Amino acid sequence: MAQADHPVTKVDFVNLVASFGGTATSTQPQPVNHALVERGAVRLGDAVLVNSRALADATLRNRSLFSSEDLVEQGNTLPLIPLGIDPPDHTAYRRFLDPLFSPRRVDALEADITARVNRFVDTFVDRGSCDFTAEFAELFPSSVFLGMLGLPWEELGTLVGFRDGLLRPGDLAMRPEERSAIQRDTARQVYAYFDAVLDQRAAAPRDDLLSLFVSAQTAEGRFRRDELLSICFVLLTAGLDTVTDSLTCFFAFLAQHPGHRRRIVQDPDVIANAVEELLRWETPVPSVVRWARQDAALGGETVEAGHHVMVNLGAANLDPAEFPDPLEVRFDREVNRHLAFGGGVHRCLGSHLARRELRIALREWHRRIPEYTLSPGYEVSYLPPLRYVPDLRLSWAT
Ligand code: HEM
């Protein structure tokens, strides 16, 4: 049986999404994804796309056969920790990071996150309309991060600029080499920026995440500076855009489904379930990728050693074997074991934080702006790399 020590090519998320029919860009990817579930595994050139829940689990849970090592390309010159590392090293990183993003840690952020949502809503609530993406969804998750990292509000633009340079370099019309050059240049700036802040925290520790990083480095001698910089880089790329994308998908849905919106307004206790169901329905990270260390059979297809397996999370989240009535958005779903945060050892580090941000955003928004619609004449469209509405316009009566 053939074996491979390293993937043949790295994966750029923009090309990944474009390569399987653009479900991230479709206004309604659910019917296509639902149809893909029945097909199980589909060959796409050298890669295999898996769509059912069973095949998604089989891929994500078999960490020795399906690797994440050194796979995703985001302009980084250091490895992506923990995203691009396999066990056993991965286990040590997660053992350090998991407690820092635990439900208890997130509880402590409740008041801060609530204040940040309201600070943004204050800026447009009396106007009766907003560009939800630009004025709220793009900024709020980055501002939560500022707080966690102990950085002041004035640094918001810096974080947002880093995020854009890494995840939305230039525009899609640019050549891939030009976009990669922007990513690499931004990555250099990100490493230098966090290196300087980590120096500051080493000299004068505070009650923030970066000070904990530095003390873990010095007290326990476990992590080198380059490892900490890699972690900072991944937190920036994994933690900001994903919540932004989710918010744009959620509010685009709610603005077009007044029954679901009213349910949230009338019974805010439903919000926790609504967040899970909207994560399942929208699956803002539509797919994740692995590479096969050996030839592997998946649902009647064989992925050869060194080639990619793409896990279509959006389809797995519509599998009738797991979800009764998969094409219905039901806030009263009692069991909702969706894969929007992935699965297996690389399951999202920030799921508790993400859920809390989304719940608080829905709660505070609907408390203050219960009735809203898409702005007149505006039509929703989605852009990759994740599922994202780039210009969501909302209106309400004042
Ligand atoms: C709704 C928002 C979010 C969604 C939908 C999401 C989704 C995901 C998914 C699907 C993965 C698995 C990637 C893979 O298997 O290759 C992942 C991993 C990860 N996420 Fe999230 N994420 C969200 C928010 C966050 C936040 C707020 C953070 C900040 C801490 C974060 C940090 C990470 C990290 C560090 C990983 C890599 C974990 C590992 O490799 O062990 N995510 N996320």
Residues whose N, C-alpha, C, O or C-beta is under 5 A from the ligand:
A	BS01	HEM	P82 L83 L235 A238 G239 T242 V243 S246 P284 V285 V288 V289 L339 A340 F341 G342 G343 V345 H346 R347 C348 L349 G350 L353 A354
